[in-house]
Amino acid sequence: MYGRHPVADASRASRAILSNLLARGAPGLYVRLTQETGRGRGAETAESVAQYFTTCFFDYFDQLEVPPEAIEDALRDKHLLEYGPGDVPGVALLMLAHGAARVTCVDRFALSQRSPFQLEVLQCLLDGLDPAARERAAACFVRPDDPASGFRRERLEYRVTRDGLSGLNADVDLIYSRAVLEHVNDLDATFRDMAKALKPGALAVHQVDLKSHGLHRENPLDFLTWPVGLWHWMYAGKGVPNRWRLDRYRQAIENTGLVIRHIESTAEALDEDVAAVAPYLAAPFRGLDKATLRCLGFWLVVTRPAPGDEARAAA
């Protein structure tokens, strides 16, 4: 817990603040030094990363209740937005392969560099597709079937913005992300961007990971004991967890006028861990009920209501 080991706290805070200043001032250098991918730092092969993207792809449609045989019809001629694609736009490639007309990817960090490993992952994805999907995917590159040539901008656009927001306006049929929303600095601004980007009646599907991402010491919730201001100075420029819990997501969604279609818990803390950390929680988390504190992750599907939806729902 923060405050129980002052010397260790001061040492950790000092190191974190210095690296945070680097991340804010020179994000490109920070990414190169940390070798950030957006998928964590475990050992990877091109095949394992390609399989990860394939799993992500089908998970989204499972949450949207679209069976595999209906995915191409669901994506045909659609414009999609992905928050936080990481270093390889692998899911975006699969969306295009299965019929999407265009995908816009937006990130805070310029992770996609067309490195040999990234190109190998894209090639693995291509090789795993059926002939029709492969043909669609291959046509998305500047030189057909050549990932090294880069994506045609009119098919896949990779935007890097300081705030990680798209700036799109009523132009998107589907938004998706995985383990991204817990990293944004301004949750309300992100949901406002989402609400503005979606066409009326369109959907957004997100998997949110509320765990510490390795930033706890003993109790999986003890990263919630650090004071808000200090946490900001330590981590705000690095894209590490913003620590907001499920209640803040619900509030941000309500504030933008989006409507929750589906929410499903994916992981929960133990009751004894919640009880142990409760006396030490930082100010924003002290009044939360046990169920909210237990939640360590969830799937979320929201929609931008079409005109008249509110009236029909009230009737």
Residue pairs with C-beta under 8 A, 6 or more apart in sequence:
1 217
1 219
1 222
1 225
1 277
1 280
2 9
2 222
2 225
2 226
2 227
2 280
2 282
3 9
3 225
3 280
4 280
12 234
13 230
13 233
13 234
16 233
16 234
16 235
17 233
17 234
19 30
19 238
20 233
20 234
20 235
20 236
20 237
20 238
21 237
22 29
22 30
22 33
23 30
23 237
23 238
23 239
24 236
24 237
27 108
27 109
27 110
27 237
28 110
30 36
30 237
30 238
31 109
31 110
31 111
35 41
36 87
36 109
36 111
36 239
37 44
37 86
37 87
37 88
37 111
38 84
38 85
38 86
38 87
38 107
38 109
38 111
39 49
39 52
39 86
39 87
40 213
46 117
46 120
46 121
46 123
46 124
47 124
49 88
49 90
49 121
49 124
50 90
50 121
50 124
50 125
50 128
52 90
53 88
53 90
53 91
53 93
53 94
53 121
53 125
54 94
54 125
54 128
56 90
56 91
56 178
57 91
57 94
57 95
57 98
58 68
59 178
59 207
60 91
60 176
60 205
61 67
61 68
61 71
61 74
63 205
63 262
63 264
63 299
63 301
64 74
64 203
64 205
64 301
66 74
71 98
71 99
72 98
72 99
73 99
74 99
75 95
75 98
75 99
75 100
75 174
76 99
76 100
76 101
77 99
77 101
78 99
78 100
78 101
78 173
78 174
79 100
79 101
79 102
79 103
79 104
79 171
79 172
79 173
80 92
80 95
80 100
80 102
80 103
80 104
80 172
80 173
80 174
80 175
80 176
81 103
81 104
81 105
81 106
81 166
81 168
81 172
81 174
81 175
81 176
81 197
82 89
82 91
82 92
82 103
82 104
82 105
82 106
82 175
82 176
82 177
83 106
83 107
83 164
83 166
83 175
83 176
83 177
83 180
83 181
83 190
83 206
84 106
84 107
84 108
84 164
84 177
84 178
84 179
84 180
84 183
85 91
85 92
85 105
85 107
85 111
85 112
85 158
86 107
86 111
86 112
87 111
87 112
87 113
87 115
87 118
88 112
88 118
88 121
88 122
89 103
89 105
89 112
89 151
89 156
89 158
90 121
90 122
90 125
91 176
91 178
92 103
92 105
92 156
93 122
93 125
93 126
93 137
93 140
93 156
94 125
94 137
95 103
96 102
96 103
96 136
96 137
96 140
96 155
96 156
97 125
97 129
97 133
97 134
97 136
97 137
98 133
98 136
99 136
101 155
102 154
102 155
102 156
102 157
103 155
103 156
103 157
104 156
104 157
104 159
104 166
104 168
104 172
105 156
105 157
105 158
105 159
106 159
106 160
106 161
106 164
106 165
106 166
107 158
107 159
107 160
107 161
107 164
108 160
108 161
108 162
108 163
108 164
108 239
109 160
109 239
110 160
112 118
112 158
114 147
114 148
114 150
119 147
119 148
122 147
123 147
125 137
126 134
126 137
126 138
126 145
126 147
127 134
129 137
138 144
138 145
139 155
140 151
140 152
140 155
140 156
141 147
141 149
141 150
141 151
141 152
142 149
142 150
142 151
142 152
143 149
151 158
159 166
161 167
163 185
163 186
163 189
164 184
164 190
165 189
165 190
165 193
166 172
166 193
166 197
167 193
168 193
168 196
168 197
169 196
169 197
170 196
170 197
170 198
170 199
170 200
171 197
171 199
172 197
172 198
172 199
172 202
173 199
173 202
174 202
174 203
174 204
174 205
175 194
175 197
175 198
175 202
175 203
175 204
175 205
175 206
176 204
176 205
176 206
177 206
177 207
178 206
178 207
179 207
179 208
179 209
180 206
181 187
181 190
181 206
181 208
181 249
182 208
182 209
182 210
182 241
182 242
182 244
183 239
183 240
183 241
183 242
184 190
184 242
185 236
185 242
187 242
187 244
187 248
187 249
187 252
188 252
188 255
188 256
190 252
191 252
191 253
191 255
191 256
191 258
192 255
192 256
194 204
194 256
194 258
194 302
195 256
195 257
195 258
195 304
198 204
198 303
198 304
199 304
200 304
200 305
200 306
200 307
201 303
201 304
201 305
201 306
201 309
202 303
202 304
203 261
203 301
203 302
203 303
204 258
204 300
204 301
204 302
204 303
205 299
205 300
205 301
206 299
206 300
206 301
207 266
207 297
207 298
207 299
207 300
208 249
208 297
208 298
208 299
208 300
209 266
209 267
209 296
209 297
210 241
210 245
210 246
210 267
210 295
210 296
210 297
210 298
211 220
211 241
211 267
211 296
211 297
212 220
212 221
212 222
212 223
212 241
213 240
213 241
215 223
215 235
215 240
215 241
216 222
216 223
219 273
219 276
219 277
220 269
220 273
220 296
221 269
221 273
221 274
221 277
221 293
222 277
222 280
223 241
223 243
224 243
224 277
224 281
224 282
224 285
225 277
225 280
225 281
225 282
226 234
226 282
227 282
227 283
228 282
228 283
228 284
231 243
231 282
235 241
243 284
243 285
244 284
245 285
245 288
245 292
245 293
245 295
246 292
246 295
246 298
247 288
247 292
249 300
250 260
253 259
253 260
253 302
257 304
257 305
258 302
258 303
258 304
258 305
259 302
259 303
259 304
259 305
259 309
260 300
260 301
260 302
261 301
261 302
261 303
262 299
262 300
262 301
263 298
263 299
263 300
263 301
264 298
264 299
265 295
265 297
265 298
266 296
266 297
266 298
266 299
267 295
267 296
267 297
268 294
268 295
268 296
269 293
269 294
269 295
269 296
271 290
271 294
274 290
274 293
274 294
277 293
278 293
281 288
285 293
